[in-house]
Amino acid sequence: MSTLGVTMATWAPLEARAFQCIDRMGGIFWDSTDSHRAAGDTVLSGWTWERIRTAQVGYELGFITLWLAIAAAPALVLRKQSHAQPT
């Protein structure tokens, strides 16, 4: 499963608990909270737009971290193998 798929799959349940999306096009963690507000979406109990934005930044950082880790893993493995001493 792709990094984007994993991040979106974990964002969707949080979005459903945090706010009511009128257009039902949820699941995309990089959507601006301002565009949700402008569309008339409503924040659910226990949440604020600022709290949602903070969670969103965490998901964005998580996505970038996972993407970089997956992208770097093959290079690190190959580098380690090329430095390994034959026995």
DSSP file (Angstrom, degrees, kcal/mol; ACC not computed):
  #  RESIDUE AA STRUCTURE BP1 BP2  ACC     N-H-->O    O-->H-N    N-H-->O    O-->H-N    TCO  KAPPA ALPHA  PHI   PSI    X-CA   Y-CA   Z-CA
    1    1 A M              0   0    0      0, 0.0     2,-0.0     0, 0.0     0, 0.0   0.000 360.0 360.0 360.0 141.3    0.0    0.0    0.0
    2    2 A S     >  -     0   0    0      1,-0.1     4,-2.4     4,-0.0     5,-0.2  -0.268 360.0-115.5 -74.2 160.4    1.3    3.4   -0.8
    3    3 A T  H  > S+     0   0    0      1,-0.2     4,-2.5     2,-0.2     5,-0.2   0.902 118.7  51.7 -59.3 -42.4    2.3    6.0    1.7
    4    4 A L  H  > S+     0   0    0      1,-0.2     4,-2.7     2,-0.2     5,-0.2   0.920 109.3  49.7 -62.0 -44.0   -0.5    8.3    0.5
    5    5 A G  H  > S+     0   0    0      2,-0.2     4,-2.4     1,-0.2    -2,-0.2   0.908 111.7  47.8 -61.7 -43.3   -3.0    5.4    0.8
    6    6 A V  H  X S+     0   0    0     -4,-2.4     4,-1.8     2,-0.2    -2,-0.2   0.936 114.0  46.5 -63.1 -47.0   -1.9    4.7    4.4
    7    7 A T  H  X S+     0   0    0     -4,-2.5     4,-1.6     1,-0.2    -2,-0.2   0.909 114.7  46.4 -64.8 -42.2   -2.0    8.3    5.4
    8    8 A M  H  X S+     0   0    0     -4,-2.7     4,-2.2     1,-0.2    -1,-0.2   0.884 109.8  54.4 -67.6 -37.4   -5.4    8.9    3.8
    9    9 A A  H  < S+     0   0    0     -4,-2.4    -1,-0.2    -5,-0.2    -2,-0.2   0.852 112.8  42.7 -65.5 -33.7   -6.8    5.7    5.3
   10   10 A T  H  X S+     0   0    0     -4,-1.8     4,-0.7    -5,-0.2    -1,-0.2   0.744 113.0  53.5 -83.5 -22.7   -5.8    6.8    8.8
   11   11 A W  H  X S+     0   0    0     -4,-1.6     4,-2.9    -5,-0.2     5,-0.2   0.867  95.4  68.5 -75.9 -37.5   -7.0   10.4    8.3
   12   12 A A  H  X S+     0   0    0     -4,-2.2     4,-2.2     1,-0.2     5,-0.2   0.886  99.9  46.0 -54.4 -47.9  -10.5    9.5    7.2
   13   13 A P  H  > S+     0   0    0      0, 0.0     4,-1.5     0, 0.0    -1,-0.2   0.890 113.5  50.3 -64.3 -35.7  -11.7    8.2   10.6
   14   14 A L  H  X S+     0   0    0     -4,-0.7     4,-1.6     1,-0.2     3,-0.3   0.932 109.8  50.7 -65.3 -43.7  -10.2   11.3   12.3
   15   15 A E  H  X S+     0   0    0     -4,-2.9     4,-2.3     1,-0.2    -1,-0.2   0.902 107.7  53.1 -59.8 -41.3  -12.0   13.6    9.9
   16   16 A A  H  < S+     0   0    0     -4,-2.2    -1,-0.2     1,-0.2    -2,-0.2   0.820 113.1  44.0 -65.1 -30.5  -15.3   11.8   10.5
   17   17 A R  H  < S+     0   0    0     -4,-1.5    -1,-0.2    -3,-0.3    -2,-0.2   0.725 116.8  46.6 -83.1 -22.4  -14.9   12.4   14.3
   18   18 A A  H  < S-     0   0    0     -4,-1.6    26,-3.1     1,-0.3     2,-0.3   0.867 118.2  -0.2 -93.8 -40.3  -13.7   16.0   13.9
   19   19 A F  E  <  -A   43   0A   0     -4,-2.3     2,-0.8    24,-0.3    -1,-0.3  -0.993  61.5-113.2-153.2 158.5  -16.1   17.7   11.5
   20   20 A Q  E     -A   42   0A   0     22,-3.3    22,-1.4    -2,-0.3     2,-0.6  -0.834  31.2-152.7 -94.0 110.8  -19.1   17.2    9.3
   21   21 A C    >   -     0   0    0     -2,-0.8     3,-0.6    20,-0.2     5,-0.1  -0.765   3.0-160.1 -89.2 118.1  -18.0   17.6    5.7
   22   22 A I  T 3  S+     0   0    0     -2,-0.6    -1,-0.2     1,-0.2    18,-0.0   0.886  89.2  45.9 -67.1 -40.9  -21.0   18.8    3.6
   23   23 A D  T 3  S-     0   0    0      1,-0.1    -1,-0.2     2,-0.0    -2,-0.0   0.541  97.3-137.0 -84.3  -4.4  -19.6   17.7    0.2
   24   24 A R    <   +     0   0    0     -3,-0.6    -2,-0.1     1,-0.1    -1,-0.1   0.764  66.6 125.3  56.7  28.5  -18.6   14.3    1.4
   25   25 A M        +     0   0    0      3,-0.0     3,-0.3     2,-0.0    -1,-0.1  -0.141  39.4 140.0-103.8  36.4  -15.3   14.5   -0.4
   26   26 A G        +     0   0    0      1,-0.2   -14,-0.1    -5,-0.1     3,-0.1   0.057  23.5  78.6 -72.9-177.8  -13.3   13.8    2.7
   27   27 A G        +     0   0    0      1,-0.2     2,-0.8   -16,-0.1   -15,-0.2   0.351  62.6 111.4  99.4  -4.5  -10.2   11.7    3.2
   28   28 A I    >   -     0   0    0     -3,-0.3     3,-1.6     1,-0.1    -1,-0.2  -0.876  48.9-165.8-106.4 106.1   -7.7   14.1    1.8
   29   29 A F  T 3  S+     0   0    0     -2,-0.8    31,-0.2     1,-0.3    -1,-0.1   0.645  80.6  61.1 -70.2 -16.0   -5.6   15.3    4.7
   30   30 A W  T 3  S+     0   0    0     29,-0.1    -1,-0.3     2,-0.1     3,-0.1   0.454  72.6 121.4 -93.2   1.6   -4.0   18.3    2.9
   31   31 A D  S <  S-     0   0    0     -3,-1.6     2,-0.2     1,-0.1    -4,-0.0  -0.391  73.4-106.3 -60.1 138.8   -7.3   20.1    2.2
   32   32 A S     >  -     0   0    0      1,-0.1     4,-1.4    -2,-0.1     3,-0.2  -0.448  12.8-140.9 -68.5 135.6   -7.2   23.5    3.8
   33   33 A T  H  > S+     0   0    0      1,-0.2     4,-2.4     2,-0.2     5,-0.2   0.816 104.2  62.0 -65.0 -28.3   -9.3   23.9    6.9
   34   34 A D  H  > S+     0   0    0      1,-0.2     4,-2.6     2,-0.2    -1,-0.2   0.890 101.5  50.2 -63.4 -38.8  -10.2   27.4    5.5
   35   35 A S  H  > S+     0   0    0     -3,-0.2     4,-1.6     2,-0.2    -1,-0.2   0.865 110.1  50.7 -68.9 -33.8  -11.9   25.7    2.5
   36   36 A H  H  <>S+     0   0    0     -4,-1.4     5,-2.3     2,-0.2     4,-0.5   0.920 111.9  47.3 -66.5 -42.8  -13.9   23.4    4.8
   37   37 A R  H ><5S+     0   0    0     -4,-2.4     3,-1.4     1,-0.2    -2,-0.2   0.933 111.4  50.6 -62.0 -45.4  -15.0   26.4    6.8
   38   38 A A  H 3<5S+     0   0    0     -4,-2.6    -1,-0.2     1,-0.3    -2,-0.2   0.813 105.8  56.9 -63.3 -30.8  -15.9   28.4    3.6
   39   39 A A  T 3<5S-     0   0    0     -4,-1.6    -1,-0.3    -5,-0.2    -2,-0.2   0.582 121.6-107.7 -77.1  -9.0  -17.9   25.4    2.4
   40   40 A G  T < 5 +     0   0    0     -3,-1.4    -3,-0.2    -4,-0.5    -2,-0.1   0.603  61.0 161.2  93.4  12.3  -20.0   25.4    5.5
   41   41 A D      < -     0   0    0     -5,-2.3     2,-0.4    -6,-0.2    -1,-0.2  -0.354  30.4-137.0 -63.6 148.3  -18.6   22.3    7.2
   42   42 A T  E     -A   20   0A   0    -22,-1.4   -22,-3.3    -2,-0.0     2,-0.3  -0.894   6.7-123.7-116.1 141.7  -19.2   22.2   10.9
   43   43 A V  E     -A   19   0A   0     -2,-0.4   -24,-0.3   -24,-0.2     2,-0.1  -0.604  29.4-130.9 -79.3 136.3  -16.9   21.2   13.7
   44   44 A L    >   -     0   0    0    -26,-3.1     3,-1.8    -2,-0.3    -1,-0.1  -0.401  41.7 -65.8 -86.2 167.0  -18.1   18.4   15.9
   45   45 A S  T 3  S+     0   0    0      1,-0.3    -1,-0.2    -2,-0.1     3,-0.1  -0.189 120.7  20.3 -55.4 134.1  -18.2   18.4   19.7
   46   46 A G  T 3  S+     0   0    0      1,-0.3     2,-0.3    -3,-0.1    -1,-0.3   0.406 107.6  95.5  89.1  -1.8  -14.7   18.5   21.3
   47   47 A W    <   -     0   0    0     -3,-1.8     2,-0.3   -29,-0.1    -1,-0.3  -0.856  48.6-169.5-121.3 155.0  -13.0   19.8   18.3
   48   48 A T     >  -     0   0    0     -2,-0.3     4,-2.4    -3,-0.1     5,-0.2  -0.916  38.9-111.7-131.0 162.4  -11.9   23.3   17.0
   49   49 A W  H  > S+     0   0    0     -2,-0.3     4,-2.4     1,-0.2     5,-0.1   0.860 120.5  54.2 -62.3 -32.8  -10.6   24.2   13.6
   50   50 A E  H  > S+     0   0    0      2,-0.2     4,-2.2     1,-0.2    -1,-0.2   0.902 107.9  48.3 -67.4 -40.5   -7.2   24.9   15.2
   51   51 A R  H  > S+     0   0    0      2,-0.2     4,-2.2     1,-0.2    -2,-0.2   0.896 112.0  49.6 -65.9 -39.5   -7.1   21.4   16.7
   52   52 A I  H  X S+     0   0    0     -4,-2.4     4,-2.5     2,-0.2    -2,-0.2   0.920 110.2  50.8 -63.7 -42.9   -8.0   19.9   13.4
   53   53 A R  H  X S+     0   0    0     -4,-2.4     4,-2.2     2,-0.2    -2,-0.2   0.888 108.9  51.6 -63.0 -38.9   -5.2   22.0   11.7
   54   54 A T  H  X S+     0   0    0     -4,-2.2     4,-1.8     2,-0.2    -1,-0.2   0.921 111.6  46.4 -62.8 -44.3   -2.7   20.8   14.3
   55   55 A A  H  X S+     0   0    0     -4,-2.2     4,-2.2     1,-0.2    -2,-0.2   0.894 110.1  55.1 -63.0 -39.5   -3.7   17.2   13.6
   56   56 A Q  H  X S+     0   0    0     -4,-2.5     4,-2.5     1,-0.2    -2,-0.2   0.898 105.1  51.6 -62.2 -41.8   -3.5   17.9    9.9
   57   57 A V  H  X S+     0   0    0     -4,-2.2     4,-2.6     1,-0.2    -1,-0.2   0.901 108.3  53.0 -62.1 -40.4    0.1   19.2   10.3
   58   58 A G  H  X S+     0   0    0     -4,-1.8     4,-2.4     1,-0.2    -2,-0.2   0.907 109.9  47.5 -60.2 -42.4    0.9   15.9   12.1
   59   59 A Y  H  X S+     0   0    0     -4,-2.2     4,-2.6     2,-0.2    -2,-0.2   0.887 110.8  51.5 -66.9 -38.5   -0.5   13.9    9.2
   60   60 A E  H  X S+     0   0    0     -4,-2.5     4,-2.3     2,-0.2    -2,-0.2   0.927 112.5  45.7 -63.7 -44.2    1.4   15.9    6.7
   61   61 A L  H  X S+     0   0    0     -4,-2.6     4,-2.6     2,-0.2    -2,-0.2   0.892 112.4  51.5 -64.9 -39.6    4.7   15.4    8.6
   62   62 A G  H  X S+     0   0    0     -4,-2.4     4,-2.8    -5,-0.2     5,-0.2   0.910 109.3  50.3 -62.2 -42.8    3.9   11.7    9.0
   63   63 A F  H  X S+     0   0    0     -4,-2.6     4,-2.6     2,-0.2    -2,-0.2   0.933 112.9  45.5 -60.3 -47.8    3.3   11.4    5.2
   64   64 A I  H  X S+     0   0    0     -4,-2.3     4,-2.7     2,-0.2     5,-0.2   0.906 113.5  50.0 -64.3 -41.9    6.6   13.1    4.4
   65   65 A T  H  X S+     0   0    0     -4,-2.6     4,-2.5     2,-0.2    -2,-0.2   0.934 113.2  45.2 -62.9 -47.2    8.5   11.0    7.0
   66   66 A L  H  X S+     0   0    0     -4,-2.8     4,-2.7     2,-0.2     5,-0.2   0.915 113.6  50.6 -61.7 -43.0    7.0    7.8    5.7
   67   67 A W  H  X S+     0   0    0     -4,-2.6     4,-2.4    -5,-0.2    -2,-0.2   0.925 112.6  45.4 -61.9 -46.3    7.7    8.8    2.1
   68   68 A L  H  X S+     0   0    0     -4,-2.7     4,-2.5     2,-0.2    -1,-0.2   0.902 113.1  50.7 -64.8 -40.5   11.3    9.7    2.8
   69   69 A A  H  X S+     0   0    0     -4,-2.5     4,-1.8    -5,-0.2    -2,-0.2   0.923 113.1  44.8 -63.8 -43.8   11.8    6.5    4.8
   70   70 A I  H  < S+     0   0    0     -4,-2.7    -1,-0.2     1,-0.2    -2,-0.2   0.884 115.1  48.6 -67.5 -37.9   10.4    4.3    2.0
   71   71 A A  H  < S+     0   0    0     -4,-2.4     4,-0.5    -5,-0.2    -2,-0.2   0.860 116.2  42.7 -69.4 -35.3   12.4    6.3   -0.6
   72   72 A A  H  X S+     0   0    0     -4,-2.5     4,-2.4    -5,-0.2     5,-0.2   0.732  94.3  81.1 -84.2 -23.3   15.7    6.0    1.4
   73   73 A A  H  X S+     0   0    0     -4,-1.8     4,-2.5     1,-0.2     5,-0.2   0.898  91.1  48.2 -54.9 -49.2   15.4    2.4    2.4
   74   74 A P  H  > S+     0   0    0      0, 0.0     4,-2.6     0, 0.0    -1,-0.2   0.909 112.7  49.3 -60.8 -39.6   16.6    0.8   -0.8
   75   75 A A  H  > S+     0   0    0     -4,-0.5     4,-2.4     1,-0.2    -2,-0.2   0.910 111.9  48.5 -64.8 -41.6   19.6    3.1   -0.9
   76   76 A L  H  X S+     0   0    0     -4,-2.4     4,-2.3     2,-0.2    -1,-0.2   0.899 112.4  48.4 -65.9 -40.1   20.5    2.3    2.7
   77   77 A V  H  X S+     0   0    0     -4,-2.5     4,-2.4    -5,-0.2    -2,-0.2   0.936 113.5  46.6 -65.3 -46.3   20.2   -1.4    2.1
   78   78 A L  H  X S+     0   0    0     -4,-2.6     4,-2.1    -5,-0.2    -2,-0.2   0.891 112.4  50.7 -63.3 -39.0   22.3   -1.3   -1.0
   79   79 A R  H  X S+     0   0    0     -4,-2.4     4,-1.1    -5,-0.2    -1,-0.2   0.917 110.9  48.4 -64.2 -43.2   24.9    0.9    0.7
   80   80 A K  H  X S+     0   0    0     -4,-2.3     4,-0.7     1,-0.2     3,-0.4   0.906 112.0  49.6 -64.0 -42.1   25.1   -1.5    3.7
   81   81 A Q  H >< S+     0   0    0     -4,-2.4     3,-0.5     1,-0.2    -1,-0.2   0.868 108.1  53.0 -66.3 -36.2   25.5   -4.5    1.3
   82   82 A S  H 3< S+     0   0    0     -4,-2.1    -1,-0.2     1,-0.2    -2,-0.2   0.746 111.6  46.3 -72.7 -21.4   28.2   -2.9   -0.7
   83   83 A H  H 3< S+     0   0    0     -4,-1.1    -1,-0.2    -3,-0.4    -2,-0.2   0.531  87.5 111.9 -94.0  -9.0   30.2   -2.2    2.6
   84   84 A A    <<  -     0   0    0     -4,-0.7    -3,-0.0    -3,-0.5    -4,-0.0  -0.431  68.8-127.0 -69.3 138.2   29.7   -5.7    3.9
   85   85 A Q        -     0   0    0     -2,-0.1    -1,-0.1     1,-0.1     2,-0.1  -0.705  23.7-117.2 -85.9 131.6   32.8   -7.8    4.0
   86   86 A P              0   0    0      0, 0.0    -1,-0.1     0, 0.0     0, 0.0  -0.402 360.0 360.0 -66.1 143.8   32.7  -11.2    2.3
   87   87 A T              0   0    0     -2,-0.1    -2,-0.0     0, 0.0     0, 0.0   0.407 360.0 360.0-112.1 360.0   33.1  -14.1    4.7
